[in-house]
């Protein structure tokens, strides 16, 4: 009986001492945690992919809470995450336009050829470093898929020798843009569909010699455009996505069909053009009647 | 006493017997000559001629731009046809000057009167070397007038003349030493005049006894120079390896040979230095070997810079009948660059053309397996690295480990590990890429970061 009482007493006393010790250390070594940071970290996806440019989601959360990173800085989470982060931070999420990666090359195996027979590491950067130009075009997609390997969203794949982006999966993190040794990939607004699928700065005859699908820099598109939003610079056409109205005039005029647009958009543009034409005819007819 | 070998190395089949006894003769170009502006290490040269200008052999086409740069000198007479981008040995399009050759080879001078160089001052010697447009002919293409002007010339203890020619198939330096030994010794004498405390050492591998004998004869009776015959082993001709052999010093990759009191130049470069300083002759042609099992009459040639590789092959009798080369290399099989086309111009730092009927790389790629962890690459590495671990770090994307723990930047890319690897793994290529990526990262950091 005495033993039990003694044991209880000892444990109670030790418990009280340790308890005071814990309280003391907790006060003394208190680390201030930003509530916002913890909350932001909570809504970030937690992939730790690094696509935002920070060393994982923890670092990103810290940067957002300090105001160093934009609230819509997480490319993987997209707008749903951006909204939640904005709510926590007490700002309204800018209606960031969804962007998508776009490969400016259409040199598939059918339209261009290989110059050398490359063996070795199957990686675009290694192939470029090996020196020998693998593709006959000095600007075109090498097709070893450095972009595929780095993509966190499985959104870019090499199909028939050229990297192709799946816009539904693309999170616009920009990792492939950095990975491509030939700088073929750019981020463009997803809604803007009219774009030039070529990066060759060679002159027309040189392009023709190596690829039947390349931009020859003829400038027909430039003349067609009513919105002054496509320009040929250094023998290569480039669309200004901000001003492009997607009328499709350049798409239909391009002699090498290097300016692209989805079929649905093409149909819509054609319909619109037809309607305009009909309206003009009608107006002319009315004018004639009067 | 310094041992006369270096750590590591391999013994590839030498394959030199087809061309080693063929005397040097000149291979004259047929079509236009193409001169690269940026074939040396450093800033590309700045063109000083315009389209349709008449030019003579020996005339400067483009001037050195900046400190580390070299002149580009015309090697034929004719007219400037174009200044445009042309495809080069590396497969890239680069800025070139195209000269229409009139076939007369009129020169700006005769270059037959010998000057006594002993009266020349250091600056005068260096300016003659610079005027001659000499760059390292061994392969790297470093401007020689820069190499010959280290911070402290007193500290140079060895001037090493690299006549090892350890690359399989190549024999042009062998022939050059056999026929022009006295001029090489002259060149070395000129170099020694710049470095009062240095000893000249001509290094020759023991598979070239005739060249060694000729050089021995040429240096006997001259002050402060000797011939050192070395056992044949690949990557002997690497700068690090040679310095290790001659001076016994190992030095890290971020130091220059001059920092450890050594200076290494290829025999061809030394010959050109002699000609330039004593006779004022610019570097118009250099020696090259055309060989390989697909070539009908392999040989050694004096090749004018800018000659097309196709003309060079024709000078060697073209391809064997019915032969279809699988691999075309500028240089030899160990360090050479595989070419996509023969329609590219010869650069000053090319030393051979090898056409092979089989492509070992292609065969190797088919047989490549995972690392066997046999460790055979470890004793072959002349830099004393661990290729097996470096490859693992590269494949895991851990470039930090590659650089800091495994000292991957010390790799000299000699290819010995790839040669010996029974799993046929492309080790050297991995290291080349890892080094390039680390260097890019360093440049970005130096430029103040990406963001």
Contacts between the chains, C-beta under 8 A, distances in Angstrom:
chain1	res1	chain2	res2	distance
A	53	B	451	6.8
A	115	B	91	7.3
A	115	B	340	4.5
A	115	B	341	7.3
A	116	B	91	6.9
A	116	B	338	7.1
A	116	B	339	7.8
A	116	B	340	3.6
A	117	B	359	7.7
A	117	B	362	7.2
A	119	B	359	7.4
A	119	B	361	4.7
A	119	B	362	5.0
A	119	B	364	7.8
A	119	B	365	4.6
A	120	B	361	6.9
A	120	B	365	7.0
A	120	B	426	4.9
A	120	B	429	4.8
A	121	B	426	5.6
A	121	B	429	5.4
A	121	B	430	6.4
A	121	B	433	6.8
A	123	B	433	7.3
A	125	B	433	6.3
A	125	B	436	7.8
A	125	B	437	7.5
A	126	B	429	6.1
A	126	B	430	7.9
A	126	B	432	7.9
A	126	B	433	4.7
A	129	B	432	6.0
A	129	B	433	5.6
A	129	B	436	5.5
A	130	B	338	7.7
A	130	B	429	7.0
A	131	B	90	4.3
A	131	B	91	5.2
A	131	B	92	7.2
A	131	B	337	5.7
A	131	B	338	7.9
A	132	B	90	7.5
A	132	B	91	4.0
A	132	B	337	7.5
A	132	B	338	5.7
A	132	B	339	6.8
A	132	B	340	5.0
A	133	B	87	7.7
A	133	B	91	3.9
A	133	B	92	6.5
A	133	B	340	6.5
A	138	B	92	7.3
A	138	B	93	5.7
